[in-house]
Amino acid sequence: MKCREGCGACCIAPSISSAIPGMPDGKPAGERCVQLSVENLCSIFGQPERPAVCSGFAADVEVCGSSSEEAIRLIGWWEQMTAA
């Protein structure tokens, strides 16, 4: 599956524990990443400072569903199910 341009769910729903430019402690689940533009595009996409967890994310229908709204719900569910 290809990412839906302008979705941004993977930059909002999950927690990210590694440093992000502008968010040195990462971000909690449900919080919008500061690097996510108003168009829901990553402003550091392809840059070396982008966290490895972000670069390694691969869109999949089981995670992203069929819409941005569904992706927020599904990624949020996965976040809860895998929380330590």
MOPAC internal coordinates of N, CA, C and O (Angstrom, degrees):
PM7 1SCF
backbone

  N    0.0000 0     0.00 0     0.00 0    0    0    0
  C    1.4442 1     0.00 0     0.00 0    1    0    0
  C    1.5208 1   108.69 1     0.00 0    2    1    0
  O    1.2310 1   120.47 1   -39.84 1    3    2    1
  N    1.3113 1   116.72 1   140.16 1    3    2    1
  C    1.4636 1   121.58 1   174.91 1    5    3    2
  C    1.5217 1   108.90 1   -90.70 1    6    5    3
  O    1.2310 1   120.72 1   -33.04 1    7    6    5
  N    1.3205 1   116.22 1   146.96 1    7    6    5
  C    1.4641 1   120.10 1   174.98 1    9    7    6
  C    1.5188 1   109.82 1   -60.27 1   10    9    7
  O    1.2310 1   121.28 1   -35.55 1   11   10    9
  N    1.3364 1   115.15 1   144.45 1   11   10    9
  C    1.4625 1   120.49 1   173.00 1   13   11   10
  C    1.5199 1   106.95 1   -84.06 1   14   13   11
  O    1.2310 1   120.44 1   -67.46 1   15   14   13
  N    1.3085 1   116.76 1   112.54 1   15   14   13
  C    1.4642 1   120.38 1  -179.98 1   17   15   14
  C    1.5248 1   109.73 1   -58.20 1   18   17   15
  O    1.2310 1   120.96 1   -48.18 1   19   18   17
  N    1.3268 1   115.77 1   131.82 1   19   18   17
  C    1.4538 1   120.78 1   179.58 1   21   19   18
  C    1.5168 1   113.83 1    84.66 1   22   21   19
  O    1.2310 1   119.54 1  -169.69 1   23   22   21
  N    1.3276 1   118.48 1    10.31 1   23   22   21
  C    1.4656 1   121.82 1   179.18 1   25   23   22
  C    1.5268 1   109.97 1   -74.62 1   26   25   23
  O    1.2310 1   120.25 1   117.59 1   27   26   25
  N    1.3233 1   117.13 1   -62.41 1   27   26   25
  C    1.4574 1   122.26 1   177.19 1   29   27   26
  C    1.5121 1   116.17 1    76.71 1   30   29   27
  O    1.2310 1   119.44 1   179.33 1   31   30   29
  N    1.3251 1   118.67 1    -0.67 1   31   30   29
  C    1.4680 1   120.65 1  -176.93 1   33   31   30
  C    1.5243 1   112.38 1   -58.08 1   34   33   31
  O    1.2310 1   120.02 1   141.37 1   35   34   33
  N    1.3244 1   117.56 1   -38.63 1   35   34   33
  C    1.4616 1   120.90 1  -178.55 1   37   35   34
  C    1.5322 1   111.92 1   -72.27 1   38   37   35
  O    1.2310 1   120.27 1   170.56 1   39   38   37
  N    1.3202 1   117.08 1    -9.44 1   39   38   37
  C    1.4649 1   122.29 1   177.41 1   41   39   38
  C    1.5296 1   111.32 1  -102.81 1   42   41   39
  O    1.2310 1   120.91 1  -178.70 1   43   42   41
  N    1.3223 1   115.87 1     1.30 1   43   42   41
  C    1.4625 1   121.11 1  -179.29 1   45   43   42
  C    1.5302 1   110.80 1  -121.80 1   46   45   43
  O    1.2310 1   119.82 1   125.21 1   47   46   45
  N    1.3131 1   117.95 1   -54.79 1   47   46   45
  C    1.4661 1   122.28 1  -169.79 1   49   47   46
  C    1.5296 1   115.29 1   -66.98 1   50   49   47
  O    1.2310 1   118.72 1   133.77 1   51   50   49
  N    1.3344 1   120.04 1   -46.23 1   51   50   49
  C    1.4649 1   118.13 1  -174.72 1   53   51   50
  C    1.5230 1   113.03 1   -84.40 1   54   53   51
  O    1.2310 1   121.65 1   -22.35 1   55   54   53
  N    1.3282 1   114.44 1   157.65 1   55   54   53
  C    1.4648 1   118.91 1   169.12 1   57   55   54
  C    1.5269 1   107.10 1   -79.90 1   58   57   55
  O    1.2310 1   120.94 1   -28.10 1   59   58   57
  N    1.3165 1   115.81 1   151.90 1   59   58   57
  C    1.4631 1   121.51 1   175.74 1   61   59   58
  C    1.5186 1   105.73 1  -130.55 1   62   61   59
  O    1.2310 1   120.33 1   -62.52 1   63   62   61
  N    1.3270 1   116.97 1   117.48 1   63   62   61
  C    1.4569 1   120.70 1  -174.37 1   65   63   62
  C    1.5237 1   113.48 1   -87.51 1   66   65   63
  O    1.2310 1   120.09 1   162.83 1   67   66   65
  N    1.3054 1   117.43 1   -17.17 1   67   66   65
  C    1.4671 1   119.73 1  -179.95 1   69   67   66
  C    1.5296 1   110.19 1   -87.91 1   70   69   67
  O    1.2310 1   121.63 1   -19.99 1   71   70   69
  N    1.3178 1   114.49 1   160.01 1   71   70   69
  C    1.4711 1   120.39 1  -179.14 1   73   71   70
  C    1.5231 1   111.00 1   -64.49 1   74   73   71
  O    1.2310 1   121.69 1   -37.34 1   75   74   73
  N    1.3227 1   114.36 1   142.66 1   75   74   73
  C    1.4550 1   123.80 1   175.71 1   77   75   74
  C    1.5249 1   104.77 1  -125.62 1   78   77   75
  O    1.2310 1   118.43 1   -40.81 1   79   78   77
  N    1.3231 1   120.59 1   139.19 1   79   78   77
  C    1.4597 1   119.22 1   175.82 1   81   79   78
  C    1.5358 1   110.44 1   -52.64 1   82   81   79
  O    1.2310 1   121.25 1   -56.67 1   83   82   81
  N    1.3224 1   115.21 1   123.33 1   83   82   81
  C    1.4575 1   120.56 1  -177.48 1   85   83   82
  C    1.5211 1   113.43 1    91.39 1   86   85   83
  O    1.2310 1   120.38 1   169.90 1   87   86   85
  N    1.3200 1   116.88 1   -10.10 1   87   86   85
  C    1.4733 1   123.22 1   178.13 1   89   87   86
  C    1.5286 1   107.10 1  -139.71 1   90   89   87
  O    1.2310 1   119.82 1  -104.80 1   91   90   89
  N    1.3328 1   117.95 1    75.20 1   91   90   89
  C    1.4619 1   120.99 1  -173.03 1   93   91   90
  C    1.5223 1   114.75 1   -61.78 1   94   93   91
  O    1.2310 1   119.78 1   159.00 1   95   94   93
  N    1.3172 1   118.02 1   -21.00 1   95   94   93
  C    1.4666 1   121.28 1   179.24 1   97   95   94
  C    1.5212 1   112.08 1  -102.64 1   98   97   95
  O    1.2310 1   120.05 1  -165.61 1   99   98   97
  N    1.3189 1   117.51 1    14.39 1   99   98   97
  C    1.4496 1   121.12 1  -176.31 1  101   99   98
  C    1.5195 1   110.13 1    79.63 1  102  101   99
  O    1.2310 1   120.49 1    26.16 1  103  102  101
  N    1.3285 1   116.66 1  -153.84 1  103  102  101
  C    1.4651 1   119.67 1  -179.41 1  105  103  102
  C    1.5152 1   110.24 1  -147.64 1  106  105  103
  O    1.2310 1   120.84 1   -31.62 1  107  106  105
  N    1.3376 1   115.99 1   148.38 1  107  106  105
  C    1.4642 1   118.78 1   176.08 1  109  107  106
  C    1.5290 1   111.65 1   -79.03 1  110  109  107
  O    1.2310 1   121.22 1   -18.79 1  111  110  109
  N    1.3061 1   115.27 1   161.21 1  111  110  109
  C    1.4626 1   121.13 1   176.54 1  113  111  110
  C    1.5211 1   109.71 1   -59.25 1  114  113  111
  O    1.2310 1   121.10 1   -41.36 1  115  114  113
  N    1.3151 1   115.51 1   138.64 1  115  114  113
  C    1.4555 1   121.41 1   177.35 1  117  115  114
  C    1.5134 1   114.79 1    87.08 1  118  117  115
  O    1.2310 1   120.23 1   171.91 1  119  118  117
  N    1.3209 1   117.17 1    -8.09 1  119  118  117
  C    1.4683 1   120.88 1   178.11 1  121  119  118
  C    1.5199 1   109.49 1   -95.48 1  122  121  119
  O    1.2310 1   120.91 1   -43.95 1  123  122  121
  N    1.2964 1   115.87 1   136.05 1  123  122  121
  C    1.4625 1   122.01 1   179.11 1  125  123  122
  C    1.5348 1   109.50 1   -69.74 1  126  125  123
  O    1.2310 1   120.12 1   -47.89 1  127  126  125
  N    1.3212 1   117.38 1   132.11 1  127  126  125
  C    1.4656 1   121.84 1   175.37 1  129  127  126
  C    1.5301 1   109.00 1   -66.76 1  130  129  127
  O    1.2310 1   120.67 1   -40.16 1  131  130  129
  N    1.3285 1   116.33 1   139.84 1  131  130  129
  C    1.4697 1   119.66 1   179.67 1  133  131  130
  C    1.5228 1   111.85 1   -66.50 1  134  133  131
  O    1.2310 1   120.01 1   162.21 1  135  134  133
  N    1.3224 1   117.58 1   -17.79 1  135  134  133
  C    1.4642 1   121.16 1   179.74 1  137  135  134
  C    1.5258 1   112.94 1   -87.31 1  138  137  135
  O    1.2310 1   120.26 1   179.66 1  139  138  137
  N    1.3401 1   117.10 1    -0.34 1  139  138  137
  C    1.4578 1   121.37 1   178.94 1  141  139  138
  C    1.5230 1   108.69 1   -87.54 1  142  141  139
  O    1.2310 1   120.64 1   -59.67 1  143  142  141
  N    1.3200 1   116.37 1   120.33 1  143  142  141
  C    1.4669 1   121.35 1  -176.81 1  145  143  142
  C    1.5285 1   111.32 1   -73.71 1  146  145  143
  O    1.2310 1   120.48 1    -9.29 1  147  146  145
  N    1.3152 1   116.69 1   170.71 1  147  146  145
  C    1.4685 1   120.89 1   177.24 1  149  147  146
  C    1.5267 1   110.78 1   -63.73 1  150  149  147
  O    1.2310 1   120.19 1   158.78 1  151  150  149
  N    1.3279 1   117.24 1   -21.22 1  151  150  149
  C    1.4641 1   122.04 1   176.06 1  153  151  150
  C    1.5254 1   111.56 1   -86.78 1  154  153  151
  O    1.2310 1   120.47 1  -174.33 1  155  154  153
  N    1.3435 1   116.71 1     5.67 1  155  154  153
  C    1.4682 1   123.60 1  -176.91 1  157  155  154
  C    1.5241 1   112.66 1    61.66 1  158  157  155
  O    1.2310 1   120.70 1  -138.05 1  159  158  157
  N    1.3128 1   116.27 1    41.95 1  159  158  157
  C    1.4614 1   122.97 1   175.07 1  161  159  158
  C    1.5200 1   108.23 1  -118.17 1  162  161  159
  O    1.2310 1   120.42 1   -35.20 1  163  162  161
  N    1.3199 1   116.81 1   144.80 1  163  162  161
  C    1.4575 1   121.86 1   179.46 1  165  163  162
  C    1.5223 1   109.73 1   -75.57 1  166  165  163
  O    1.2310 1   120.76 1   -57.07 1  167  166  165
  N    1.3240 1   116.15 1   122.93 1  167  166  165
  C    1.4660 1   119.92 1  -178.52 1  169  167  166
  C    1.5266 1   112.43 1   -78.25 1  170  169  167
  O    1.2310 1   119.88 1   169.41 1  171  170  169
  N    1.3411 1   117.83 1   -10.59 1  171  170  169
  C    1.4702 1   120.00 1   177.87 1  173  171  170
  C    1.5357 1   111.25 1  -116.33 1  174  173  171
  O    1.2310 1   120.50 1  -161.05 1  175  174  173
  N    1.3224 1   116.65 1    18.95 1  175  174  173
  C    1.4583 1   121.45 1   178.85 1  177  175  174
  C    1.5343 1   109.11 1   -55.75 1  178  177  175
  O    1.2310 1   120.68 1   -49.50 1  179  178  177
  N    1.3195 1   116.31 1   130.50 1  179  178  177
  C    1.4573 1   121.70 1   178.26 1  181  179  178
  C    1.5121 1   114.54 1    78.82 1  182  181  179
  O    1.2310 1   119.70 1   179.68 1  183  182  181
  N    1.3213 1   118.18 1    -0.32 1  183  182  181
  C    1.4636 1   122.02 1  -179.36 1  185  183  182
  C    1.5255 1   109.69 1   -92.41 1  186  185  183
  O    1.2310 1   119.97 1   -29.36 1  187  186  185
  N    1.3368 1   117.67 1   150.64 1  187  186  185
  C    1.4667 1   120.05 1  -178.12 1  189  187  186
  C    1.5367 1   113.48 1   -65.11 1  190  189  187
  O    1.2310 1   119.70 1   157.03 1  191  190  189
  N    1.3171 1   118.18 1   -22.97 1  191  190  189
  C    1.4699 1   119.91 1  -179.60 1  193  191  190
  C    1.5313 1   112.78 1   -81.30 1  194  193  191
  O    1.2310 1   120.06 1   174.71 1  195  194  193
  N    1.3129 1   117.49 1    -5.29 1  195  194  193
  C    1.4670 1   120.78 1   176.42 1  197  195  194
  C    1.5264 1   108.09 1   -68.46 1  198  197  195
  O    1.2310 1   119.93 1   -49.26 1  199  198  197
  N    1.3461 1   117.73 1   130.74 1  199  198  197
  C    1.4687 1   119.75 1  -178.64 1  201  199  198
  C    1.5224 1   112.64 1   -57.55 1  202  201  199
  O    1.2310 1   120.83 1   -34.53 1  203  202  201
  N    1.3269 1   116.02 1   145.47 1  203  202  201
  C    1.4675 1   121.81 1  -179.27 1  205  203  202
  C    1.5250 1   111.16 1   -59.06 1  206  205  203
  O    1.2310 1   120.20 1   143.17 1  207  206  205
  N    1.3306 1   117.23 1   -36.83 1  207  206  205
  C    1.4610 1   119.83 1   179.87 1  209  207  206
  C    1.5235 1   110.82 1   -62.40 1  210  209  207
  O    1.2310 1   120.13 1   146.51 1  211  210  209
  N    1.3119 1   117.35 1   -33.49 1  211  210  209
  C    1.4670 1   121.23 1   178.13 1  213  211  210
  C    1.5260 1   110.39 1   -73.70 1  214  213  211
  O    1.2310 1   120.94 1   134.34 1  215  214  213
  N    1.3126 1   115.81 1   -45.66 1  215  214  213
  C    1.4694 1   120.04 1   179.92 1  217  215  214
  C    1.5183 1   111.79 1   -62.90 1  218  217  215
  O    1.2310 1   120.57 1   147.78 1  219  218  217
  N    1.3273 1   116.51 1   -32.22 1  219  218  217
  C    1.4572 1   121.18 1  -177.96 1  221  219  218
  C    1.5136 1   114.83 1   -83.55 1  222  221  219
  O    1.2310 1   120.07 1   171.23 1  223  222  221
  N    1.3361 1   117.46 1    -8.77 1  223  222  221
  C    1.4624 1   119.90 1  -178.60 1  225  223  222
  C    1.5195 1   110.04 1   -67.27 1  226  225  223
  O    1.2310 1   120.89 1   -47.94 1  227  226  225
  N    1.3245 1   115.91 1   132.06 1  227  226  225
  C    1.4600 1   121.27 1   177.00 1  229  227  226
  C    1.5225 1   108.54 1  -121.99 1  230  229  227
  O    1.2310 1   120.51 1   -56.73 1  231  230  229
  N    1.3025 1   116.63 1   123.27 1  231  230  229
  C    1.4580 1   121.05 1   179.27 1  233  231  230
  C    1.5219 1   109.97 1   -59.71 1  234  233  231
  O    1.2310 1   121.27 1   -41.63 1  235  234  233
  N    1.3302 1   115.17 1   138.37 1  235  234  233
  C    1.4550 1   121.48 1   179.26 1  237  235  234
  C    1.5197 1   107.09 1  -148.47 1  238  237  235
  O    1.2310 1   119.94 1   -37.34 1  239  238  237
  N    1.3011 1   117.73 1   142.66 1  239  238  237
  C    1.4566 1   121.15 1  -177.34 1  241  239  238
  C    1.5303 1   111.72 1   -59.19 1  242  241  239
  O    1.2310 1   119.63 1   148.34 1  243  242  241
  N    1.3474 1   118.32 1   -31.66 1  243  242  241
  C    1.4671 1   120.97 1   178.71 1  245  243  242
  C    1.5250 1   112.23 1   -68.39 1  246  245  243
  O    1.2310 1   120.29 1   155.85 1  247  246  245
  N    1.3034 1   117.04 1   -24.15 1  247  246  245
  C    1.4615 1   122.02 1  -179.98 1  249  247  246
  C    1.5238 1   110.91 1  -101.28 1  250  249  247
  O    1.2310 1   120.31 1   142.60 1  251  250  249
  N    1.2956 1   117.02 1   -37.40 1  251  250  249
  C    1.4631 1   121.89 1  -172.42 1  253  251  250
  C    1.5233 1   114.79 1   -99.65 1  254  253  251
  O    1.2310 1   120.21 1   164.32 1  255  254  253
  N    1.3180 1   117.21 1   -15.68 1  255  254  253
  C    1.4561 1   119.82 1   179.60 1  257  255  254
  C    1.5175 1   112.11 1    60.88 1  258  257  255
  O    1.2310 1   121.27 1    31.39 1  259  258  257
  N    1.3256 1   115.18 1  -148.61 1  259  258  257
  C    1.4632 1   119.75 1  -175.68 1  261  259  258
  C    1.5242 1   113.54 1  -113.56 1  262  261  259
  O    1.2310 1   120.39 1  -175.44 1  263  262  261
  N    1.3409 1   116.85 1     4.56 1  263  262  261
  C    1.4648 1   120.29 1   178.58 1  265  263  262
  C    1.5242 1   109.58 1  -156.27 1  266  265  263
  O    1.2310 1   120.57 1   -13.98 1  267  266  265
  N    1.3078 1   116.52 1   166.02 1  267  266  265
  C    1.4659 1   120.94 1   177.35 1  269  267  266
  C    1.5220 1   110.99 1   -61.69 1  270  269  267
  O    1.2310 1   120.33 1   139.15 1  271  270  269
  N    1.3213 1   116.97 1   -40.85 1  271  270  269
  C    1.4587 1   121.57 1   179.70 1  273  271  270
  C    1.5237 1   111.26 1   -62.91 1  274  273  271
  O    1.2310 1   121.07 1   137.08 1  275  274  273
  N    1.3319 1   115.57 1   -42.92 1  275  274  273
  C    1.4571 1   119.71 1   178.48 1  277  275  274
  C    1.5281 1   110.12 1   -66.49 1  278  277  275
  O    1.2310 1   120.04 1   142.53 1  279  278  277
  N    1.3166 1   117.52 1   -37.47 1  279  278  277
  C    1.4617 1   121.39 1   177.89 1  281  279  278
  C    1.5294 1   110.96 1   -61.48 1  282  281  279
  O    1.2310 1   119.82 1   137.71 1  283  282  281
  N    1.3197 1   117.95 1   -42.29 1  283  282  281
  C    1.4713 1   121.18 1   177.33 1  285  283  282
  C    1.5253 1   109.64 1   -58.73 1  286  285  283
  O    1.2310 1   120.36 1   134.45 1  287  286  285
  N    1.3364 1   116.91 1   -45.55 1  287  286  285
  C    1.4670 1   120.44 1  -179.77 1  289  287  286
  C    1.5274 1   111.27 1   -65.32 1  290  289  287
  O    1.2310 1   120.41 1   132.68 1  291  290  289
  N    1.3368 1   116.82 1   -47.32 1  291  290  289
  C    1.4630 1   120.20 1  -177.14 1  293  291  290
  C    1.5280 1   112.27 1   -66.47 1  294  293  291
  O    1.2310 1   120.23 1   134.04 1  295  294  293
  N    1.3074 1   117.16 1   -45.96 1  295  294  293
  C    1.4674 1   119.88 1   179.76 1  297  295  294
  C    1.5211 1   109.71 1   -64.53 1  298  297  295
  O    1.2310 1   120.39 1   141.51 1  299  298  297
  N    1.3308 1   116.86 1   -38.49 1  299  298  297
  C    1.4622 1   120.35 1   175.50 1  301  299  298
  C    1.5195 1   111.96 1   -61.34 1  302  301  299
  O    1.2310 1   120.49 1   139.38 1  303  302  301
  N    1.3321 1   116.66 1   -40.62 1  303  302  301
  C    1.4667 1   121.12 1   177.32 1  305  303  302
  C    1.5283 1   110.10 1   -63.70 1  306  305  303
  O    1.2310 1   120.40 1   132.19 1  307  306  305
  N    1.3300 1   116.84 1   -47.81 1  307  306  305
  C    1.4689 1   120.16 1   178.51 1  309  307  306
  C    1.5313 1   110.51 1   -59.43 1  310  309  307
  O    1.2310 1   120.59 1   140.38 1  311  310  309
  N    1.3250 1   116.49 1   -39.62 1  311  310  309
  C    1.4754 1   120.67 1   177.58 1  313  311  310
  C    1.5301 1   110.15 1   -58.06 1  314  313  311
  O    1.2310 1   120.22 1   132.35 1  315  314  313
  N    1.3110 1   117.19 1   -47.65 1  315  314  313
  C    1.4654 1   121.01 1  -179.74 1  317  315  314
  C    1.5209 1   111.88 1   -65.19 1  318  317  315
  O    1.2310 1   120.30 1   139.54 1  319  318  317
  N    1.3167 1   117.03 1   -40.46 1  319  318  317
  C    1.4694 1   120.76 1  -177.39 1  321  319  318
  C    1.5228 1   112.90 1   -69.85 1  322  321  319
  O    1.2310 1   120.31 1   155.37 1  323  322  321
  N    1.3266 1   117.02 1   -24.63 1  323  322  321
  C    1.4696 1   119.76 1  -177.39 1  325  323  322
  C    1.5125 1   113.04 1  -107.45 1  326  325  323
  O    1.2310 1   119.88 1  -176.04 1  327  326  325
  N    1.3312 1   117.83 1     3.96 1  327  326  325
  C    1.4713 1   120.79 1   179.40 1  329  327  326
  C    1.5261 1   109.91 1   -65.09 1  330  329  327
  O    1.2310 1   121.41 1   -41.52 1  331  330  329
  N    1.3025 1   114.90 1   138.48 1  331  330  329
  C    1.4800 1   119.49 1  -178.84 1  333  331  330
  C    1.5002 1   111.48 1   -87.43 1  334  333  331
  O    1.2310 1   120.10 1   180.00 1  335  334  333

